[in-house]
Amino acid sequence: MMAFQRAAPGQAHPGPLRLAKGGFAWDIEVEISVPLRQKFPAGFDAEQIARLIASLLRLARYAYLIMPVFSDQACSVAAIHGREPLLRPVEVEGRIVSVGTSELAEIREDELGWVKSVWPRTAELMNKDRRLAGALEALDACTVNGRTSSALLLAWGALEELFAQGSRSEIRFRIASNLATFLAAPGPDRLAMFNEVRELYDARSVAAHTSRNSDVEHLLRTFVLLRNSLLKIITDSNLPSGQQLNEALFLGKEL
């Protein structure tokens, strides 16, 4: 909405108000209430917990989810309360992924159970290792509508942080071998994963060194790599070290 006069302290804007066509509007289908004065794992505050739960739901299955607004009142209270709610826009851009099927339009109980079981330890892992926190942020951001090349570089930046293990030499080979070792069992599947990661890293290099926009397919395949890596890290509560990855690669082990 467009207002044409400043609001008095604690009051809504006076009329006239005009609809800002071409803006954004969301139907809120799900509400999560986070208590403000409760102590959370890793010292997270209520807003960080809400963002984490949204990220984990997107990670689990529902990549299309958008968290459009924070409110200081529950919707059921705001509808009848005399005080105006304080509403703050959070995520307003659309995403390149959509619901797709009616099955995905409903959040499943088992997925909620998974989020319930992992969010406390995920908060602790994020607090312990900023690479995980950055990777979750990148996963959320790389599916927002925008320039595909920028999103692809963002996703690969997260993968490099997780799997380059501090070395910047032979980075294409190192990331491909580490990712394949982490995500695939020894044998043909690991080799196929290694070749796929090298191909996708070449697409990342094109995005970094040319003005051409990237193929959406390359972005979505990279998104899947990042998603699967984060799922395994969070489920196992472990981000393997470079030594562990080397042992698994050269001794033919499965992580």
VOPAGU-2260 file (C-alpha; in pm, 1 decimal, decimal comma):
REM VOPAGU-2260
SITE   aa  ch    i         X         Y         Z
SITE  MET   A    0       0,0       0,0       0,0
SITE  MET   A    1     105,0     361,0     -57,4
SITE  ALA   A    2      55,3     620,4     216,8
SITE  PHE   A    3      94,0     994,1     161,4
SITE  GLN   A    4     128,8    1122,2     518,3
SITE  ARG   A    5     359,5    1016,1     797,5
SITE  ALA   A    6     207,6     805,4    1073,8
SITE  ALA   A    7     188,1     940,4    1427,4
SITE  PRO   A    8     390,3     737,4    1682,2
SITE  GLY   A    9     218,6     404,8    1747,2
SITE  GLN   A   10     -52,2     473,0    1487,5
SITE  ALA   A   11    -126,4     350,1    1137,2
SITE  HIS   A   12     -81,6     580,7     839,3
SITE  PRO   A   13    -382,8     805,3     781,1
SITE  GLY   A   14    -575,4     789,4     456,3
SITE  PRO   A   15    -595,1     813,2     172,6
SITE  LEU   A   16    -419,7     480,4     102,4
SITE  ARG   A   17    -363,6     344,5    -247,6
SITE  LEU   A   18    -295,1      -6,8    -367,8
SITE  ALA   A   19      58,2     -30,9    -507,8
SITE  LYS   A   20      -6,2    -245,0    -813,5
SITE  GLY   A   21     293,5    -446,1    -920,5
SITE  GLY   A   22     410,4    -488,5    -563,2
SITE  PHE   A   23     380,8    -813,5    -374,4
SITE  ALA   A   24     109,2    -995,0    -185,4
SITE  TRP   A   25     118,5   -1331,4     -10,5
SITE  ASP   A   26    -150,9   -1551,7     137,5
SITE  ILE   A   27     -13,0   -1671,6     471,5
SITE  GLU   A   28     -89,0   -2043,6     498,6
SITE  VAL   A   29     132,8   -2144,5     792,6
SITE  GLU   A   30     221,7   -1960,1    1112,2
SITE  ILE   A   31     500,8   -2042,9    1355,3
SITE  SER   A   32     512,8   -1884,7    1699,7
SITE  VAL   A   33     853,2   -1848,6    1868,7
SITE  PRO   A   34     863,3   -1724,1    2231,0
SITE  LEU   A   35    1078,1   -1415,2    2273,0
SITE  ARG   A   36    1212,7   -1470,7    2624,1
SITE  GLN   A   37    1310,2   -1836,1    2600,4
SITE  LYS   A   38    1672,2   -1954,1    2591,6
SITE  PHE   A   39    1755,3   -2140,2    2271,5
SITE  PRO   A   40    2048,5   -2363,5    2171,8
SITE  ALA   A   41    2370,1   -2183,9    2069,2
SITE  GLY   A   42    2232,1   -1857,2    2206,9
SITE  PHE   A   43    2004,4   -1808,2    1904,5
SITE  ASP   A   44    1727,7   -1549,5    1936,7
SITE  ALA   A   45    1365,7   -1597,4    1830,7
SITE  GLU   A   46    1418,0   -1453,5    1482,3
SITE  GLN   A   47    1718,2   -1680,2    1418,2
SITE  ILE   A   48    1513,6   -1982,4    1527,1
SITE  ALA   A   49    1228,6   -1891,1    1291,2
SITE  ARG   A   50    1473,2   -1850,5    1002,2
SITE  LEU   A   51    1643,8   -2180,5    1088,7
SITE  ILE   A   52    1317,3   -2374,2    1092,5
SITE  ALA   A   53    1216,2   -2224,4     757,5
SITE  SER   A   54    1557,4   -2318,0     615,1
SITE  LEU   A   55    1528,7   -2675,1     742,1
SITE  LEU   A   56    1181,3   -2715,0     594,0
SITE  ARG   A   57    1315,6   -2595,9     258,0
SITE  LEU   A   58    1609,1   -2832,7     296,2
SITE  ALA   A   59    1389,4   -3128,2     384,7
SITE  ARG   A   60    1145,5   -3112,3      94,7
SITE  TYR   A   61     977,7   -2776,5      43,2
SITE  ALA   A   62    1224,8   -2557,6    -145,6
SITE  TYR   A   63     942,7   -2328,9    -262,1
SITE  LEU   A   64     856,6   -2204,9      89,4
SITE  ILE   A   65     869,3   -1829,6     150,7
SITE  MET   A   66     871,5   -1657,1     490,2
SITE  PRO   A   67     721,8   -1322,4     390,3
SITE  VAL   A   68     671,3   -1144,6     723,0
SITE  PHE   A   69     752,4   -1127,0    1092,9
SITE  SER   A   70     475,2   -1014,1    1327,8
SITE  ASP   A   71     480,2    -929,9    1697,1
SITE  GLN   A   72     130,6   -1078,7    1729,2
SITE  ALA   A   73     -17,4   -1411,5    1628,1
SITE  CYS   A   74    -260,6   -1382,1    1337,0
SITE  SER   A   75    -547,5   -1502,2    1556,9
SITE  VAL   A   76    -468,5   -1227,5    1810,5
SITE  ALA   A   77    -405,1    -952,1    1554,8
SITE  ALA   A   78    -752,3   -1005,7    1408,5
SITE  ILE   A   79    -923,3    -906,2    1734,8
SITE  HIS   A   80    -658,9    -710,8    1930,0
SITE  GLY   A   81    -701,0    -335,9    1963,1
SITE  ARG   A   82    -331,5    -267,7    1903,2
SITE  GLU   A   83    -199,1    -268,2    1548,7
SITE  PRO   A   84      49,0    -552,8    1488,9
SITE  LEU   A   85     406,7    -466,7    1399,1
SITE  LEU   A   86     463,5    -634,6    1060,7
SITE  ARG   A   87     810,0    -652,5     905,3
SITE  PRO   A   88     862,3    -788,2     551,3
SITE  VAL   A   89    1130,7   -1057,2     533,8
SITE  GLU   A   90    1124,7   -1257,6     208,2
SITE  VAL   A   91     924,1   -1090,7     -66,1
SITE  GLU   A   92    1081,8   -1218,1    -389,5
SITE  GLY   A   93     946,0   -1521,3    -571,5
SITE  ARG   A   94    1152,4   -1836,2    -621,7
SITE  ILE   A   95    1256,2   -2030,3    -930,1
SITE  VAL   A   96    1108,0   -2345,9    -776,1
SITE  SER   A   97     734,8   -2400,5    -733,9
SITE  VAL   A   98     501,2   -2637,1    -551,3
SITE  GLY   A   99     477,9   -2857,4    -858,3
SITE  THR   A  100     233,4   -3117,3    -723,5
SITE  SER   A  101     -55,6   -3116,8    -478,9
SITE  GLU   A  102     141,8   -3362,7    -265,0
SITE  LEU   A  103     413,7   -3103,2    -206,4
SITE  ALA   A  104     156,0   -2838,5    -116,1
SITE  GLU   A  105     106,0   -2998,2     226,1
SITE  ILE   A  106     385,0   -3028,9     481,4
SITE  ARG   A  107     411,0   -3390,9     591,4
SITE  GLU   A  108     420,1   -3491,8     955,7
SITE  ASP   A  109     737,5   -3696,8     911,4
SITE  GLU   A  110     919,3   -3394,7     765,6
SITE  LEU   A  111     807,6   -3182,4    1060,6
SITE  GLY   A  112     932,6   -3459,8    1289,0
SITE  TRP   A  113    1272,3   -3449,4    1120,3
SITE  VAL   A  114    1294,3   -3071,4    1162,5
SITE  LYS   A  115    1194,3   -3108,7    1527,7
SITE  SER   A  116    1468,2   -3364,8    1586,7
SITE  VAL   A  117    1754,6   -3178,9    1415,0
SITE  TRP   A  118    1702,5   -2806,4    1469,6
SITE  PRO   A  119    1868,3   -2786,5    1816,1
SITE  ARG   A  120    2185,3   -2965,1    1704,7
SITE  THR   A  121    2185,4   -2775,2    1374,9
SITE  ALA   A  122    2189,8   -2448,5    1570,8
SITE  GLU   A  123    2488,7   -2578,8    1768,5
SITE  LEU   A  124    2667,5   -2688,4    1449,4
SITE  MET   A  125    2605,7   -2348,9    1288,6
SITE  ASN   A  126    2742,9   -2174,2    1594,7
SITE  LYS   A  127    3048,6   -2400,1    1596,1
SITE  ASP   A  128    3122,9   -2381,5    1222,0
SITE  ARG   A  129    3027,8   -2071,0    1027,3
SITE  ARG   A  130    3069,8   -2263,0     701,6
SITE  LEU   A  131    2747,9   -2451,1     772,9
SITE  ALA   A  132    2561,4   -2130,4     855,9
SITE  GLY   A  133    2683,1   -1969,8     532,3
SITE  ALA   A  134    2590,6   -2276,2     328,6
SITE  LEU   A  135    2234,5   -2280,7     463,0
SITE  GLU   A  136    2199,2   -1911,7     380,2
SITE  ALA   A  137    2331,7   -1976,5      29,3
SITE  LEU   A  138    2088,2   -2264,4     -21,8
SITE  ASP   A  139    1798,2   -2034,7      66,9
SITE  ALA   A  140    1924,8   -1746,4    -146,6
SITE  CYS   A  141    2022,6   -1929,6    -465,1
SITE  THR   A  142    1661,3   -2017,2    -556,4
SITE  VAL   A  143    1534,4   -1657,3    -530,9
SITE  ASN   A  144    1430,8   -1511,5    -865,1
SITE  GLY   A  145    1716,3   -1313,5   -1015,5
SITE  ARG   A  146    2024,7   -1359,0   -1230,1
SITE  THR   A  147    2105,1   -1728,2   -1265,4
SITE  SER   A  148    2480,9   -1672,1   -1284,8
SITE  SER   A  149    2488,7   -1491,6    -949,7
SITE  ALA   A  150    2285,8   -1769,4    -786,7
SITE  LEU   A  151    2514,9   -2035,2    -934,0
SITE  LEU   A  152    2824,8   -1858,8    -798,2
SITE  LEU   A  153    2657,7   -1826,4    -458,9
SITE  ALA   A  154    2584,5   -2200,2    -444,2
SITE  TRP   A  155    2937,4   -2289,2    -553,5
SITE  GLY   A  156    3084,7   -2048,5    -301,3
SITE  ALA   A  157    2910,4   -2249,5     -28,7
SITE  LEU   A  158    3031,7   -2580,8    -171,7
SITE  GLU   A  159    3387,3   -2449,9    -191,5
SITE  GLU   A  160    3372,0   -2340,8     171,9
SITE  LEU   A  161    3253,1   -2686,9     274,4
SITE  PHE   A  162    3472,3   -2907,0      55,1
SITE  ALA   A  163    3782,4   -2718,4     -58,5
SITE  GLN   A  164    3908,0   -2770,6     298,9
SITE  GLY   A  165    4119,5   -2454,7     297,9
SITE  SER   A  166    4324,7   -2532,9     -13,0
SITE  ARG   A  167    4293,3   -2317,9    -325,2
SITE  SER   A  168    4518,7   -2534,8    -546,1
SITE  GLU   A  169    4365,7   -2775,8    -799,3
SITE  ILE   A  170    4031,9   -2665,9    -661,1
SITE  ARG   A  171    3821,7   -2824,8    -938,4
SITE  PHE   A  172    3970,2   -3170,3    -875,1
SITE  ARG   A  173    3966,5   -3130,0    -497,3
SITE  ILE   A  174    3601,0   -3028,1    -475,6
SITE  ALA   A  175    3492,0   -3293,3    -725,5
SITE  SER   A  176    3677,5   -3570,5    -541,2
SITE  ASN   A  177    3567,8   -3454,1    -194,3
SITE  LEU   A  178    3202,8   -3412,2    -292,2
SITE  ALA   A  179    3195,2   -3748,3    -469,5
SITE  THR   A  180    3359,0   -3914,2    -169,0
SITE  PHE   A  181    3111,1   -3751,9      68,9
SITE  LEU   A  182    2792,8   -3823,0    -127,1
SITE  ALA   A  183    2857,3   -4152,2    -311,1
SITE  ALA   A  184    2973,1   -4500,8    -214,9
SITE  PRO   A  185    3301,5   -4635,5    -359,1
SITE  GLY   A  186    3265,0   -4766,7    -713,7
SITE  PRO   A  187    3086,3   -4653,9   -1029,8
SITE  ASP   A  188    2849,7   -4417,8    -844,6
SITE  ARG   A  189    3142,0   -4226,5    -694,3
SITE  LEU   A  190    3311,6   -4194,7   -1033,3
SITE  ALA   A  191    2987,9   -4073,9   -1194,4
SITE  MET   A  192    2945,0   -3815,9    -916,9
SITE  PHE   A  193    3306,2   -3700,9    -962,2
SITE  ASN   A  194    3248,8   -3643,2   -1335,4
SITE  GLU   A  195    2918,8   -3461,7   -1274,1
SITE  VAL   A  196    3074,8   -3224,0   -1019,9
SITE  ARG   A  197    3362,4   -3142,4   -1257,6
SITE  GLU   A  198    3109,4   -3063,7   -1533,3
SITE  LEU   A  199    2908,4   -2837,7   -1303,9
SITE  TYR   A  200    3222,8   -2664,5   -1179,7
SITE  ASP   A  201    3307,0   -2582,8   -1541,6
SITE  ALA   A  202    2965,1   -2413,7   -1565,7
SITE  ARG   A  203    3054,4   -2219,5   -1250,8
SITE  SER   A  204    3377,9   -2102,6   -1415,7
SITE  VAL   A  205    3187,9   -1979,9   -1720,6
SITE  ALA   A  206    2955,9   -1781,5   -1492,3
SITE  ALA   A  207    3253,2   -1631,1   -1309,8
SITE  HIS   A  208    3456,5   -1529,5   -1615,6
SITE  THR   A  209    3201,7   -1431,3   -1881,3
SITE  SER   A  210    2899,3   -1204,5   -1905,9
SITE  ARG   A  211    2670,4   -1485,8   -2017,8
SITE  ASN   A  212    2384,2   -1586,2   -1790,8
SITE  SER   A  213    2398,8   -1946,1   -1670,1
SITE  ASP   A  214    2167,4   -2228,3   -1767,6
SITE  VAL   A  215    1893,1   -2284,9   -1508,2
SITE  GLU   A  216    1961,9   -2659,7   -1534,2
SITE  HIS   A  217    2317,7   -2607,1   -1406,2
SITE  LEU   A  218    2185,2   -2402,7   -1115,6
SITE  LEU   A  219    1925,0   -2662,9   -1018,8
SITE  ARG   A  220    2175,8   -2949,3   -1037,5
SITE  THR   A  221    2419,1   -2752,0    -821,8
SITE  PHE   A  222    2134,5   -2673,8    -580,8
SITE  VAL   A  223    2071,0   -3048,4    -546,8
SITE  LEU   A  224    2440,9   -3110,6    -471,5
SITE  LEU   A  225    2438,7   -2844,4    -200,8
SITE  ARG   A  226    2107,3   -2966,3     -59,1
SITE  ASN   A  227    2218,3   -3329,0     -41,7
SITE  SER   A  228    2546,2   -3228,8     120,6
SITE  LEU   A  229    2371,0   -3023,0     388,1
SITE  LEU   A  230    2116,0   -3297,1     453,8
SITE  LYS   A  231    2395,1   -3546,3     517,2
SITE  ILE   A  232    2595,1   -3304,9     734,5
SITE  ILE   A  233    2291,4   -3221,9     948,6
SITE  THR   A  234    2164,4   -3580,3     969,6
SITE  ASP   A  235    2509,5   -3710,8    1067,3
SITE  SER   A  236    2586,0   -3404,8    1285,5
SITE  ASN   A  237    2928,7   -3397,7    1126,4
SITE  LEU   A  238    3124,1   -3204,8     864,7
SITE  PRO   A  239    3418,7   -3434,4     779,7
SITE  SER   A  240    3773,4   -3304,0     786,4
SITE  GLY   A  241    4008,6   -3305,3     489,8
SITE  GLN   A  242    4193,2   -3603,0     641,2
SITE  GLN   A  243    3870,9   -3802,7     675,6
SITE  LEU   A  244    3779,1   -3727,9     313,9
SITE  ASN   A  245    4126,7   -3830,1     192,3
SITE  GLU   A  246    4112,1   -4158,5     382,5
SITE  ALA   A  247    3766,8   -4237,1     246,2
SITE  LEU   A  248    3874,4   -4150,2    -108,9
SITE  PHE   A  249    4206,4   -4335,5    -122,6
SITE  LEU   A  250    4113,3   -4630,8     100,5
SITE  GLY   A  251    3779,7   -4684,8     -71,6
SITE  LYS   A  252    3568,8   -4613,5     237,5
SITE  GLU   A  253    3214,1   -4482,3     265,4
SITE  LEU   A  254    3154,5   -4181,9     487,3
